[in-house]
Amino acid sequence: MADHVDQVLGPTDDTVSFFQARGMFYVTALWVLAAAWLPMLLITLGVRAAAGYRPRPADIVVFAEFTLIVPAVVAAALMLLVWRRLGWLHTSVHGLDFAATGRRPIHLPWSGIAAVALHGRGPFTELVITPIAADYATELDGKGGPPRVRRRGGEFAYIIDVGLMSPGPEVLLAELHRRVPSKV
């Protein structure tokens, strides 16, 4: 790996932090799971009805319980899996430190950034950071899988889920525009 350390003299308290709130993650997981779970239950009930099954009043209560309980339990289990590994991003005079949910963190100096862009909408917004070269980034110590990357053609980019970050993606984009105005 080539040495691309930027020697920056400046304030050390210039850090801006963005993080995924656990409550927002849980609620988003809950409604996404519920939106997928309810149609599956309705299809199952429709197939069973086509095969001659006629639900009793007690079955309707069980169906309603499944509709409410299963997404909440699965979202809670998912939340427990990623409890300490939700995505985050820090900007400072030294560069950008970030980690996608469940991934190892990366440090990228400002001089190593070729472009940044937001893709997607709402809670599914992703920040795409394209480094000048892959060796500009330094993988930091931490638990998790390898960083999320996208390779298209000869281009290499890091992907960070920022839709649920606080403050929001618009504030993040404004902060990045402040730091590297020509690359946002």
Contact map, one row per residue, 1 for C-alpha under 8 A:
1110000000000000000000000000000000000000000000000000000000000000000000000000000000000000000000000000000000000000000000000000000000000010000000000000000000000000000000000000000000000000
1111000000000000000000000000000000000000000000000000000000000000000000000000000000000000000000000000000000000000000000000000000000000011000000000000000000000000000000000000000000000000
1111100000000000000000000000000000000000000000000000000000000000000000000000000000000000000000000000000000000000000000000000000000000001000000000000000000000000000000000000000000000000
0111110000000000000000000000000000000000000000000000000000000000000000000000000000000000000000000000000000001001000000000000000000000001000000000000000000000000000000000000000000000000
0011111000000000000000000000000000000000000000000000000000000000000000000000000000000000000000000000000000001000000000000000000000000000000000000000000000000000000000000000000000000000
0001111100000000000000000000000000000000000000000000000000000000000000000000000000000000000001000000000000001010000000000000000000000000000000000000000000000000000000000000000000000000
0000111110000000000000000000000000000000000000000000000000000000000000000000000000000000000000000000000000000000000000000000000000000000000000000000000000000000000000000000000000000000
0000011111000000000000000000000000000000000000000000000000000000000000000000000000000000000011000000000000000000000000000000000000000000000000000000000000000000000000000000000000000000
0000001111100000000000000000000000000000000000000000000000000000000000000000000000000000000000000000000000000000000000000000000000000000000000000000000000000000000000000000000000000000
0000000111110000000000000000000000000000000000000000000000000000000000000000000000000000000010000000000000000000000000000000000000000000000000000000000000000000000000000000000000000000
0000000011111100000000000000000000000000000000000000000000000000000000000000000000000000000010000000000000000000000000000000000000000000000000000000000000000000000000000000000000000000
0000000001111110000000000000000000000000000000000000000000000000000000000000000000000000000110000000000000000000000000000000000000000000000000000000000000000000000000000000000000000000
0000000000111110000000000000000000000000000000000000000000000000000000000000000000000000000100000000000000000000000000000000000000000000000000000000000000000000000000000000000000000000
0000000000111111000000000000000000000000000000000000000000000000000000000000000000000000001110000000000000000000000000000000000000000000000000000000000000000000000000000000000000000000
0000000000011111100000000000000000000000000000000000000000000000000000000000000000000000011110000000000000000000000000000000000000000000000000000000000000000000000000000000000000000000
0000000000000111110000000000000000000000000000000000000000000000000000000000000000000000011100000000000000000000000000000000000000000000000000000000000000000000000000000000000000000000
0000000000000011111000000000000000000000000000000000000000000000000000000000000000000001111000000000000000000000000000000000000000000000000000000000000000000000000000000000000000000000
0000000000000001111100000000000000000000000000000000000000000000000000000000000000000001110000000000000000000000000000000000000000000000000000000000000000000000000011100001000000000000
0000000000000000111110000000000000000000000000000000000000000000000000000000000000000111100000000000000000000000000000000000000000000000000000000000000000000000000011100000000000000000
0000000000000000011111011000000000000000000000000000000000000000000000000000000000000111000000000000000000000000000000000000000000000000000000000000000000000000010111000000000000000000
0000000000000000001111111000000000000000000000000000000000000000000000000000000000000000000000000000000000000000000000000000000000000000000000000000000000000000000111000000000000000000
0000000000000000000111111100000000000000000000000000000000000000000000000000001000100100000000000000000000000000000000000000000000000000000000000000000000000000000000000000000000000000
0000000000000000000011111110000000000000000000000000000000000000000000000000000000000000000000000000000000000000000000000000000000000000000000000000000000000000000000000000000000000000
0000000000000000000111111111000000000000000000000000000000000000000000000000000000000000000000000000000000000000000000000000000000000000000000000000000000000000000100000000000000000000
0000000000000000000111111111100000000000000000000000000000000000000000000000001000000000000000000000000000000000000000000000000000000000000000000000000000000000000100000000000000000000
0000000000000000000001111111110000000000000000000000000000000000000000000011001000000000000000000000000000000000000000000000000000000000000000000000000000000000000000000000000000000000
0000000000000000000000111111111000000000000000000000000000000000000000000000000000000000000000000000000000000000000000000000000000000000000000000000000000000000000000000000000000000000
0000000000000000000000011111111100000000000000000000000000000000000000000000000000000000000000000000000000000000000000000010000000000000000000000000000000000000000000000000000000000000
0000000000000000000000001111111110000000000000000000000000000000000000000010000000000000000000000000000000000000000000000000000000000000000000000000000000000000000000000000000000000000
0000000000000000000000000111111111000000000000000000000000000000000000110110000000000000000000000000000000000000000000000000000000000000000000000000000000000000000000000000000000000000
0000000000000000000000000011111111100000000000000000000000000000000000100000000000000000000000000000000000000000000000000000000000000000000000000000000000000000000000000000000000000000
0000000000000000000000000001111111110000000000000000000000000000000000000000000000000000000000000000000000000000000000000000000000000000000000000000000000000000000000000000000000000000
0000000000000000000000000000111111111000000000000000000000000000000000100110000000000000000000000000000000000000000000000000000000000000000000000000000000000000000000000000000000000000
0000000000000000000000000000011111111100000000000000000000000000001100100000000000000000000000000000000000000000000000000000000000000000000000000000000000000000000000000000000000000000
0000000000000000000000000000001111111110000000000000000000000000000000000000000000000000000000000000000000000000000000000000000000000000000000000000000000000000000000000000000000000000
0000000000000000000000000000000111111111000000000000000000000000000000000000000000000000000000000000000000000000000000000000000000000000000000000000000000000000000000000000000000000000
0000000000000000000000000000000011111111100000000000000000000000001000100000000000000000000000000000000000000000000000000000000000000000000000000000000000000000000000000000000000000000
0000000000000000000000000000000001111111110000000000000000000000001000000000000000000000000000000000000000000000000000000000000000000000000000000000000000000000000000000000000000000000
0000000000000000000000000000000000111111111000000000000000000000000000000000000000000000000000000000000000000000000000000000000000000000000000000000000000000000000000000000000000000000
0000000000000000000000000000000000011111111100000000000000000000000000000000000000000000000000000000000000000000000000000000000000000000000000000000000000000000000000000000000000000000
0000000000000000000000000000000000001111111110000000000000000010001000000000000000000000000000000000000000000000000000000000000000000000000000000000000000000000000000000000000000000000
0000000000000000000000000000000000000111111111000000000000000000000000000000000000000000000000000000000000000000000000000000000000000000000000000000000000000000000000000000000000000000
0000000000000000000000000000000000000011111111100000000000000000000000000000000000000000000000000000000000000000000000000000000000000000000000000000000000000000000000000000000000000000
0000000000000000000000000000000000000001111111110000000000000000000000000000000000000000000000000000000000000000000000000000000000000000000000000000000000000000000000000000000000000000
0000000000000000000000000000000000000000111111111000000000000000000000000000000000000000000000000000000000000000000000000000000000000000000000000000000000000000000000000000000000000000
0000000000000000000000000000000000000000011111111100000000000000000000000000000000000000000000000000000000000000000000000000000000000000000000000000000000000000000000000000000000000000
0000000000000000000000000000000000000000001111111110000000000000000000000000000000000000000000000000000000000000000000000000000000000000000000000000000000000000000000000000000000000000
0000000000000000000000000000000000000000000111111111100000000000000000000000000000000000000000000000000000000000000000000000000000000000000000000000000000000000000000000000000000000000
0000000000000000000000000000000000000000000011111111110000000000000000000000000000000000000000000000000000000000000000000000000000000000000000000000000000000000000000000000000000000000
0000000000000000000000000000000000000000000001111111100000000000000000000000000000000000000000000000000000000000000000000000000000000000000000000000000000000000000000000000000000000000
0000000000000000000000000000000000000000000000111111100000000000000000000000000000000000000000000000000000000000000000000000000000000000000000000000000000000000000000000000000000000000
0000000000000000000000000000000000000000000000011111110000000000000000000000000000000000000000000000000000000000000000000000000000000000000000000000000000000000000000000000000000000000
0000000000000000000000000000000000000000000000011111111000000000000000000000000000000000000000000000000000000000000000000000000000000000000000000000000000000000000000000000000000000000
0000000000000000000000000000000000000000000000001001111100000000000000000000000000000000000000000000000000000000000000000000000000000000000000000000000000000000000000000000000000000000
0000000000000000000000000000000000000000000000000000111111110000000000000000000000000000000000000000000000000000000000000000000000000000000000000000000000000000000000000000000000000000
0000000000000000000000000000000000000000000000000000011111110000000000000000000000000000000000000000000000000000000000000000000000000000000000000000000000000000000000000000000000000000
0000000000000000000000000000000000000000000000000000001111111000000000000000000000000000000000000000000000000000000000000000000000000000000000000000000000000000000000000000000000000000
0000000000000000000000000000000000000000000000000000001111111100000000000000000000000000000000000000000000000000000000000000000000000000000000000000000000000000000000000000000000000000
0000000000000000000000000000000000000000000000000000001111111110000000000000000000000000000000000000000000000000000000000000000000000000000000000000000000000000000000000000000000000000
0000000000000000000000000000000000000000000000000000001111111111000000000000000000000000000000000000000000000000000000000000000000000000000000000000000000000000000000000000000000000000
0000000000000000000000000000000000000000000000000000000011111111100000000000000000000000000000000000000000000000000000000000000000000000000000000000000000000000000000000000000000000000
0000000000000000000000000000000000000000000000000000000001111111110000000000000000000000000000000000000000000000000000000000000000000000000000000000000000000000000000000000000000000000
0000000000000000000000000000000000000000100000000000000000111111111000000000000000000000000000000000000000000000000000000000000000000000000000000000000000000000000000000000000000000000
0000000000000000000000000000000000000000000000000000000000011111111100000000000000000000000000000000000000000000000000000000000000000000000000000000000000000000000000000000000000000000
0000000000000000000000000000000000000000000000000000000000001111111110000000000000000000000000000000000000000000000000000000000000000000000000000000000000000000000000000000000000000000
0000000000000000000000000000000000000000000000000000000000000111111111000000000000000000000000000000000000000000000000000000000000000000000000000000000000000000000000000000000000000000
0000000000000000000000000000000001001100100000000000000000000011111111100000000000000000000000000000000000000000000000000000000000000000000000000000000000000000000000000000000000000000
0000000000000000000000000000000001000000000000000000000000000001111111110000000000000000000000000000000000000000000000000000000000000000000000000000000000000000000000000000000000000000
0000000000000000000000000000000000000000000000000000000000000000111111111000000000000000000000000000000000000000000000000000000000000000000000000000000000000000000000000000000000000000
0000000000000000000000000000000000000000000000000000000000000000011111111100000000000000000000000000000000000000000000000000000000000000000000000000000000000000000000000000000000000000
0000000000000000000000000000011011001000000000000000000000000000001111111110000000000000000000000000000000000000000000000000000000000000000000000000000000000000000000000000000000000000
0000000000000000000000000000010000000000000000000000000000000000000111111111000000000000000000000000000000000000000000000000000000000000000000000000000000000000000000000000000000000000
0000000000000000000000000000000000000000000000000000000000000000000011111111100000000000000000000000000000000000000000000000000000000000000000000000000000000000000000000000000000000000
0000000000000000000000000000010010000000000000000000000000000000000001111111110000000000000000000000000000000000000000000000000000000000000000000000000000000000000000000000000000000000
0000000000000000000000000100110010000000000000000000000000000000000000111111111000000000000000000000000000000000000000000000000000000000000000000000000000000000000000000000000000000000
0000000000000000000000000100000000000000000000000000000000000000000000011111111100000000000000000000000000000000000000000000000000000000000000000000000000000000000000000000000000000000
0000000000000000000000000000000000000000000000000000000000000000000000001111111110000000000000000000000000000000000000000000000000000000000000000000000000000000000000000000000000000000
0000000000000000000000000000000000000000000000000000000000000000000000000111111111000000000000000000000000000000000000000000000000000000000000000000000000000000000000000000000000000000
0000000000000000000001001100000000000000000000000000000000000000000000000011111111100000000000000000000000000000000000000000000000000000000000000000000000000000000000000000000000000000
0000000000000000000000000000000000000000000000000000000000000000000000000001111111100000000000000000000000000000000000000000000000000000000000000000000000000000000000000000000000000000
0000000000000000000000000000000000000000000000000000000000000000000000000000111111100000000000000000000000000000000000000000000000000000000000000000000000000000000000000000000000000000
0000000000000000000000000000000000000000000000000000000000000000000000000000011111111100000000000000110000000000000000000000000000000000000000000000000000000000000000000000000000000000
0000000000000000000001000000000000000000000000000000000000000000000000000000001111111100000000000000000000000000000000000000000000000000000000000000000000000000000000000000000000000000
0000000000000000000000000000000000000000000000000000000000000000000000000000000001111100000000000000000000000000000000000000000000000000000000000000000000000000000000000000000000000000
0000000000000000000000000000000000000000000000000000000000000000000000000000000001111110000000000000111000000000000000000000000000000000000000010000000000000000000000000000000000000000
0000000000000000001101000000000000000000000000000000000000000000000000000000000001111111000000000001110000000000000000000000000000000000000000000000000000000000000000000000000000000000
0000000000000000001100000000000000000000000000000000000000000000000000000000000000001111100000000111111000000000000000000000000000000000000000000000000000000001110010000000000000000000
0000000000000000111100000000000000000000000000000000000000000000000000000000000000000111110000000111100000000000000000000000000000000000000000000000000000000000000010000000000000000000
0000000000000000111000000000000000000000000000000000000000000000000000000000000000000011111000011110000000000000000000000000000000000000000000000000000000000000000000000000000000000000
0000000000000011110000000000000000000000000000000000000000000000000000000000000000000001111100011100000000000000000000000000000000000000000000000000000000000000000000000000000000000000
0000000000000111100000000000000000000000000000000000000000000000000000000000000000000000111111111000000000000000000000000000000000000000000000000000000000000000000000000000000000000000
0000000000011111000000000000000000000000000000000000000000000000000000000000000000000000011111110000000000000000000000000000000000000000000000000000000000000000000000000000000000000000
0000000101110110000000000000000000000000000000000000000000000000000000000000000000000000001111100000000000000000000000000000000000000000000000000000000000000000000000000000000000000000
0000010100000000000000000000000000000000000000000000000000000000000000000000000000000000001111110000000000001100000000000000000000000000000000000000000000000000000000000000000000000000
0000000000000000000000000000000000000000000000000000000000000000000000000000000000000000001111111000000000111100000000000000000000000000000000000000000000000000000000000000000000000000
0000000000000000000000000000000000000000000000000000000000000000000000000000000000000000111101111100000000111100000000000000000000000000000000000000000000000000000000000000000000000000
0000000000000000000000000000000000000000000000000000000000000000000000000000000000000000111000111110000011110000000000000000000000000000000000000000000000000000000000000000000000000000
0000000000000000000000000000000000000000000000000000000000000000000000000000000000000011110000011111000011100000000000000000000000000000000000000000000000000001000000000000000000000000
0000000000000000000000000000000000000000000000000000000000000000000000000000000000000011100000001111111111000000000000000000000000000000000000000010000000000001000000000000000000000000
0000000000000000000000000000000000000000000000000000000000000000000000000000000000000111000000000111111110000000000000000000000000000000000000000011000000000011100000000000000000000000
0000000000000000000000000000000000000000000000000000000000000000000000000000000001001111000000000011111000000000000000000000000000000000000000000000000000000001100000000000000000000000
0000000000000000000000000000000000000000000000000000000000000000000000000000000001001110000000000011111100000000000000000000000000000000000000111000000000000000000000000000000000000000
0000000000000000000000000000000000000000000000000000000000000000000000000000000000001010000000000011111110000000000000000000000000000000000000111111000000000000000000000000000000000000
0000000000000000000000000000000000000000000000000000000000000000000000000000000000000000000000000011011111000000000000000000000000000000001111111110000000000000000000000000000000000000
0000000000000000000000000000000000000000000000000000000000000000000000000000000000000000000000001111001111100000000000000000000000000000001111000010000000000000000000000000000000000000
0000000000000000000000000000000000000000000000000000000000000000000000000000000000000000000000001110000111110000000000000000000000000000111100000010000000000000000000000000000000000000
0000000000000000000000000000000000000000000000000000000000000000000000000000000000000000000000111100000011111000000000000000000000000000111100000000000000000000000000000000000000000000
0000000000000000000000000000000000000000000000000000000000000000000000000000000000000000000000111000000001111101100000000000000000100001110000000000000000000000000000000000000000000000
0001110000000000000000000000000000000000000000000000000000000000000000000000000000000000000001110000000000111111100000000000000000000001100000000000000000000000000000000000000000000000
0000000000000000000000000000000000000000000000000000000000000000000000000000000000000000000001110000000000011111100000000000000000000000000000000000000000000000000000000000000000110000
0000010000000000000000000000000000000000000000000000000000000000000000000000000000000000000000000000000000001111100000000000000000000000000000000000000000000000000000000000000000000000
0001000000000000000000000000000000000000000000000000000000000000000000000000000000000000000000000000000000011111110000000000000000111001100000000000000000000000000000000000000000000000
0000000000000000000000000000000000000000000000000000000000000000000000000000000000000000000000000000000000011111111100000000000011110000000000000000000000000000000000000000000000000010
0000000000000000000000000000000000000000000000000000000000000000000000000000000000000000000000000000000000000001111100000000000011110000000000000000000000000000000000000000000000000010
0000000000000000000000000000000000000000000000000000000000000000000000000000000000000000000000000000000000000000111110000000000011100000000000000000000000000000000000000000000000000011
0000000000000000000000000000000000000000000000000000000000000000000000000000000000000000000000000000000000000000111111000000001111000000000000000000000000000000000000000000000000000011
0000000000000000000000000000000000000000000000000000000000000000000000000000000000000000000000000000000000000000001111100000001110000000000000000000000000000000000000000000100000000001
0000000000000000000000000000000000000000000000000000000000000000000000000000000000000000000000000000000000000000000111110000111100000000000000000000000000000000000000001000100000000000
0000000000000000000000000000000000000000000000000000000000000000000000000000000000000000000000000000000000000000000011111000111100000000000000000000000000000000000000000000000000000000
0000000000000000000000000000000000000000000000000000000000000000000000000000000000000000000000000000000000000000000001111101110000000000000000000000000000000000000000000000000000000000
0000000000000000000000000000000000000000000000000000000000000000000000000000000000000000000000000000000000000000000000111111100000000000000000000000000000000000001000000000000000000000
0000000000000000000000000000000000000000000000000000000000000000000000000000000000000000000000000000000000000000000000011111100000000000000000000000000000000000001100000000000000000000
0000000000000000000000000001000000000000000000000000000000000000000000000000000000000000000000000000000000000000000000001111100000000000000000000000000000000000011100000000000000000000
0000000000000000000000000000000000000000000000000000000000000000000000000000000000000000000000000000000000000000000000011111110000000000000000000000000000000000111100000000000000000000
0000000000000000000000000000000000000000000000000000000000000000000000000000000000000000000000000000000000000000000001111111111000000000000000000000000000000000111000001000000000000000
0000000000000000000000000000000000000000000000000000000000000000000000000000000000000000000000000000000000000000000001110001111100000000000000000000000000000011111000000000000000000000
0000000000000000000000000000000000000000000000000000000000000000000000000000000000000000000000000000000000000000000111100000111110000000000000000000000000000011110000000000000000000000
0000000000000000000000000000000000000000000000000000000000000000000000000000000000000000000000000000000000000000000111100000011111000000000000000000000000001111000000000000000000000000
0000000000000000000000000000000000000000000000000000000000000000000000000000000000000000000000000000000000000000111110000000001111100000000000000000000000001110000000000000000000000000
0000000000000000000000000000000000000000000000000000000000000000000000000000000000000000000000000000000000000000111100000000000111110000000000000000000000111100000000000000000000000000
0000000000000000000000000000000000000000000000000000000000000000000000000000000000000000000000000000000000010001111000000000000011111101100000000000000000011000000000000000000000000000
0000000000000000000000000000000000000000000000000000000000000000000000000000000000000000000000000000000000000001110000000000000001111101000000000000000000000000000000000000000000000000
0000000000000000000000000000000000000000000000000000000000000000000000000000000000000000000000000000000000000001000000000000000000111111100000000000000000010000000000000000000000000000
0000000000000000000000000000000000000000000000000000000000000000000000000000000000000000000000000000000000000000000000000000000000111111100000000000000000010000000000000000000000000000
1100000000000000000000000000000000000000000000000000000000000000000000000000000000000000000000000000000000000000000000000000000000001111110000000000000000000000000000000000000000000000
0111000000000000000000000000000000000000000000000000000000000000000000000000000000000000000000000000000000011001000000000000000000111111110000000000000000000000000000000000000000000000
0000000000000000000000000000000000000000000000000000000000000000000000000000000000000000000000000000000001111001000000000000000000101111111000000000000000000000000000000000000000000000
0000000000000000000000000000000000000000000000000000000000000000000000000000000000000000000000000000000001110000000000000000000000000011111100000000000000000000000000000000000000000000
0000000000000000000000000000000000000000000000000000000000000000000000000000000000000000000000000000000111100000000000000000000000000000111110000000000000000000000000000000000000000000
0000000000000000000000000000000000000000000000000000000000000000000000000000000000000000000000000000000111100000000000000000000000000000011111000000000000000000000000000000000000000000
0000000000000000000000000000000000000000000000000000000000000000000000000000000000000000000000000000000110000000000000000000000000000000001111100000000000000000000000000000000000000000
0000000000000000000000000000000000000000000000000000000000000000000000000000000000000000000000000000000110000000000000000000000000000000000111110000000000000000000000000000000000000000
0000000000000000000000000000000000000000000000000000000000000000000000000000000000000000000000000000011100000000000000000000000000000000000011111000000000000000000000000000000000000000
0000000000000000000000000000000000000000000000000000000000000000000000000000000000001000000000000000011100000000000000000000000000000000000001111100000000000000000000000000000000000000
0000000000000000000000000000000000000000000000000000000000000000000000000000000000000000000000000000011100000000000000000000000000000000000000111110000000000000000000000000000000000000
0000000000000000000000000000000000000000000000000000000000000000000000000000000000000000000000000000001100000000000000000000000000000000000000011111000000000000000000000000000000000000
0000000000000000000000000000000000000000000000000000000000000000000000000000000000000000000000000011001111000000000000000000000000000000000000001111100000000110000000000000000000000000
0000000000000000000000000000000000000000000000000000000000000000000000000000000000000000000000000001001000000000000000000000000000000000000000000111110000000111000000000000000000000000
0000000000000000000000000000000000000000000000000000000000000000000000000000000000000000000000000000000000000000000000000000000000000000000000000011111000011110000000000000000000000000
0000000000000000000000000000000000000000000000000000000000000000000000000000000000000000000000000000000000000000000000000000000000000000000000000001111100111110000000000000000000000000
0000000000000000000000000000000000000000000000000000000000000000000000000000000000000000000000000000000000000000000000000000000000000000000000000000111111111000000000000000000000000000
0000000000000000000000000000000000000000000000000000000000000000000000000000000000000000000000000000000000000000000000000000000000000000000000000000011111110000000000000000000000000000
0000000000000000000000000000000000000000000000000000000000000000000000000000000000000000000000000000000000000000000000000000000000000000000000000000001111100000000000000000000000000000
0000000000000000000000000000000000000000000000000000000000000000000000000000000000000000000000000000000000000000000000000000000000000000000000000000001111110000000000000000000000000000
0000000000000000000000000000000000000000000000000000000000000000000000000000000000000000000000000000000000000000000000000000000001000000000000000000011111111000000000000000000000000000
0000000000000000000000000000000000000000000000000000000000000000000000000000000000000000000000000000000000000000000000000000000001101100000000000000111101111100000000000000000000000000
0000000000000000000000000000000000000000000000000000000000000000000000000000000000000000000000000000000000000000000000000000000111100000000000000000111000111110000000000000000000000000
0000000000000000000000000000000000000000000000000000000000000000000000000000000000000000000000000000000000000000000000000000000111000000000000000011110000011111000000000000000000000000
0000000000000000000000000000000000000000000000000000000000000000000000000000000000000000000000000001000000000000000000000000011110000000000000000011110000001111100000000000000000000000
0000000000000000000000000000000000000000000000000000000000000000000000000000000000000010000000000111100000000000000000000000011100000000000000000001000000000111110000000000000000000000
0000000000000000000000000000000000000000000000000000000000000000000000000000000000000010000000000001100000000000000000000001111000000000000000000000000000000011111100000000000000000000
0000000000000000000100000000000000000000000000000000000000000000000000000000000000000010000000000000000000000000000000000011111000000000000000000000000000000001111110011000000000000000
0000000000000000000000000000000000000000000000000000000000000000000000000000000000000000000000000000000000000000000000001111110000000000000000000000000000000000111110011000000000000000
0000000000000000000110011000000000000000000000000000000000000000000000000000000000000000000000000000000000000000000000000111000000000000000000000000000000000000111111010000000000000000
0000000000000000011110000000000000000000000000000000000000000000000000000000000000000011000000000000000000000000000000000000000000000000000000000000000000000000011111111000000000000000
0000000000000000011110000000000000000000000000000000000000000000000000000000000000000000000000000000000000000000000000000000000000000000000000000000000000000000000111111000000000000000
0000000000000000011000000000000000000000000000000000000000000000000000000000000000000000000000000000000000000000000000000000000000000000000000000000000000000000000011111011000000000000
0000000000000000000000000000000000000000000000000000000000000000000000000000000000000000000000000000000000000000000000000000000000000000000000000000000000000000011111111111000000000000
0000000000000000000000000000000000000000000000000000000000000000000000000000000000000000000000000000000000000000000001000000100000000000000000000000000000000000011011111111100000000000
0000000000000000000000000000000000000000000000000000000000000000000000000000000000000000000000000000000000000000000000000000000000000000000000000000000000000000000000011111110000000000
0000000000000000000000000000000000000000000000000000000000000000000000000000000000000000000000000000000000000000000000000000000000000000000000000000000000000000000000111111111000000000
0000000000000000010000000000000000000000000000000000000000000000000000000000000000000000000000000000000000000000000000000000000000000000000000000000000000000000000000111111111100000000
0000000000000000000000000000000000000000000000000000000000000000000000000000000000000000000000000000000000000000000011000000000000000000000000000000000000000000000000001111111110000001
0000000000000000000000000000000000000000000000000000000000000000000000000000000000000000000000000000000000000000000000000000000000000000000000000000000000000000000000000111111111000000
0000000000000000000000000000000000000000000000000000000000000000000000000000000000000000000000000000000000000000000000000000000000000000000000000000000000000000000000000011111111100000
0000000000000000000000000000000000000000000000000000000000000000000000000000000000000000000000000000000000000000000000000000000000000000000000000000000000000000000000000001111111111001
0000000000000000000000000000000000000000000000000000000000000000000000000000000000000000000000000000000000000000000000000000000000000000000000000000000000000000000000000000111111111111
0000000000000000000000000000000000000000000000000000000000000000000000000000000000000000000000000000000000000000000000000000000000000000000000000000000000000000000000000000011111111000
0000000000000000000000000000000000000000000000000000000000000000000000000000000000000000000000000000000000000100000000000000000000000000000000000000000000000000000000000000001111111000
0000000000000000000000000000000000000000000000000000000000000000000000000000000000000000000000000000000000000100000000000000000000000000000000000000000000000000000000000000000111111111
0000000000000000000000000000000000000000000000000000000000000000000000000000000000000000000000000000000000000000000000000000000000000000000000000000000000000000000000000000000111111111
0000000000000000000000000000000000000000000000000000000000000000000000000000000000000000000000000000000000000000000000000000000000000000000000000000000000000000000000000000000010011111
0000000000000000000000000000000000000000000000000000000000000000000000000000000000000000000000000000000000000000111100000000000000000000000000000000000000000000000000000000000010011111
0000000000000000000000000000000000000000000000000000000000000000000000000000000000000000000000000000000000000000001110000000000000000000000000000000000000000000000000000000100110011111
